[in-house]
Amino acid sequence: MRLEDLTIHQLSIAFATRIYAIIRTWSFFDLDTLGKQLIRAADAVPANLAEGYGRYSGAENRKFVMYARASLMEVSTHLDLAFHRKLLTDDEYESLKSEVSELLPMIVKYGLSISKKYKI
């Protein structure tokens, strides 16, 4: 199976792209401070999944899957900050947080599947 065929990879790219589209509308100050951090954290989710997928061992792959999980948790906190700073609408915030709640167990499940496959 190719990386591009993994549902978790497809969803995390769509999620990061959606965040990017929202943040592009922010003022320069908000973009330069919280916005860039949020984009980097969101982009790190699929990037870490890809880096792990390209590694030679299951243990290394799983490590990068856990990095992806940590990046998603960072995104969640940045979304909280953006919402409290009135940078996200109620609908944007609820929708993005819902996606975080959907992606998180998928990433964990993917990491566990790697552990079982390689008997880590």
N, C-alpha and C positions, 0 to 999 in steps of 0.2 A: 504494500500500500504506500502511496506517495503521501508526503506531508500535506499537500494541498487537498487530499481526499479526507483528511481527518476533520470531523465536524467541529471539534474544539478549536482547531486552527482557523477554520472558516469563520466561526462565530467571533473569535477574539479579534480577527482582522476587521470584521464589520463593526464591532464594538469600538475599537480604537478609531476607526474612520468616522464614526458618528460623533465621538467626543471631539475629534479634530474639527469637524464641521461646525459644531456649536461654539467652540473656543475661538475660532476665527472671527467671530462677531464681537468679541470682547474688545474693550479699550486697550490701548498700548500698555498702560501700566498693569492692568489685570492679566493681560497676555504675558507680559514680561516676567511677572512674579509667579502667580499660581498656575497660569495657563501653560507655560512651558513645562513645568514640573508634571502637570497632569497629562499632557501629551506624551512626555517621555515615559511615564509610568504605564500608560495605556499601550503605547507602542512596544514596551518591553514584554508584555504578555505574549503576543504571538512570536516575537523575536526570540524569547527564551525557549518557547516550545520548539521553534525551528532549530535553534542551536543544539538543544538536547537530542532532537531527532537525528541530527547529523553526527552525533558522537558515536564512538565505537563500542561502548559498553552500555548495558542496561543501567548500571549504577550511575554513570555520568548522565545519561538521559534523564533518569528520575531526579537527579540533583537539579537540572535545569527546569524540569517541570515544577519543582518546588520553588524555584526562583520566579517562575511565572505566577504561581499562587501568591507569593509575597508581593509581587508587583501589582496584582489585582487588589490585594488588601490596601496597598498604598493608594491606588486609584480610588477606592472606596472612601478613604479618609479625605483625599483631595476633593471628592465630590461633596462630602459633608461641609468642608470649608467653603467651597464655592457656593453652596446653597445658603449657608449662614451669612455669607457676604453679599447675598442677593444677586449673584452672577448667573444663577440657574433659575428657571421658572419651576413652579411646583411640578408641572408635568414632566419637564426634562429630568429633574432630580429623581422623581419616583420611577420613571422609565429606566434611567441609567442604573439606579440602585437595584431595580428588579433584574436587570441584565447581570449585574455583579452577582446577585443571589443565584442566578441560573448558571453562570460560568464557574463559580467557585466549586460546587460539588462535581462538576464535569472534569475540572482540572485534577481534583483529588482522585476521582475514579480512574482517570487516565494514568496518573502516577502509580496507583495501585495495580493497574493492569500491567504496567511495565515491570513492577516488582514480581508479579506472578509469572510473567513470561520468562524473565531471566532468573527467577528464583533468588531475588536479592534479599 
